[in-house]
Amino acid sequence: MRKLKIFEHISLDGVIQSSGEDDFPYSDWTAPYRTPAGRDLLLAVQGESFDLVLGRRTYDLWSGFWPKAPSSPMSDRLNAATKYIATHRPENLEWGPVEGLGPDIVEAIHRIKSQDGPDLILWGSSTLTSTLLEHGLADEVLLIVYPVLLGTGKRFFAEGIPARAFELVSTTALPSGIVINNYKSAGPLKNQP
């Protein structure tokens, strides 16, 4: 069974929104903290081969950039990955290999996870992230935490998601101030008696 891992760039106050979305007031707020060491760590965590699960907005943003990006370990891996897209318009998906998830996203993710293939990574896609967390479909969550407060923007954790527990797998602090925390799903939240 394939694992599904959620990767998110996130501020200290939980914002995951990036430039290019809905008149967000902060252009590329992650850029000042990016380093070759951080890139290399993310490439190692991603692995050589993976497939992507993306919402339509993230797919549209990425499809305008990654197919034209110079060859690099990141661009080559993203371009080679099969992209599973949550969309109502699958007929105009051009950056492939690609497949629309169809009207029942939860059933589609169950089906894809049960097939042979590389692990699945969801980047961005805040609406889809909430759905996957709500239905317990995320096996791991990797949070790339930046030392900034943004005060506004889409949050990682949507209101109303059922309580869940996660176990810390690893944490790595980078000299730039980024902290990368990797968690695995531990099931429903256990309340104290």
Secondary structure as GFF3:
##gff-version 3
##sequence-region A 1 193
A	DSSP	beta_strand	4	11	.	.	.	ID=ss1
A	DSSP	three_ten_helix	31	33	.	.	.	ID=ss2
A	DSSP	alpha_helix	36	46	.	.	.	ID=ss3
A	DSSP	beta_strand	51	55	.	.	.	ID=ss4
A	DSSP	alpha_helix	56	63	.	.	.	ID=ss5
A	DSSP	three_ten_helix	66	68	.	.	.	ID=ss6
A	DSSP	alpha_helix	73	80	.	.	.	ID=ss7
A	DSSP	beta_strand	83	86	.	.	.	ID=ss8
A	DSSP	three_ten_helix	90	92	.	.	.	ID=ss9
A	DSSP	beta_strand	98	100	.	.	.	ID=ss10
A	DSSP	alpha_helix	105	114	.	.	.	ID=ss11
A	DSSP	beta_strand	120	123	.	.	.	ID=ss12
A	DSSP	alpha_helix	126	134	.	.	.	ID=ss13
A	DSSP	beta_strand	140	146	.	.	.	ID=ss14
A	DSSP	beta_strand	164	173	.	.	.	ID=ss15
A	DSSP	beta_strand	179	188	.	.	.	ID=ss16
###
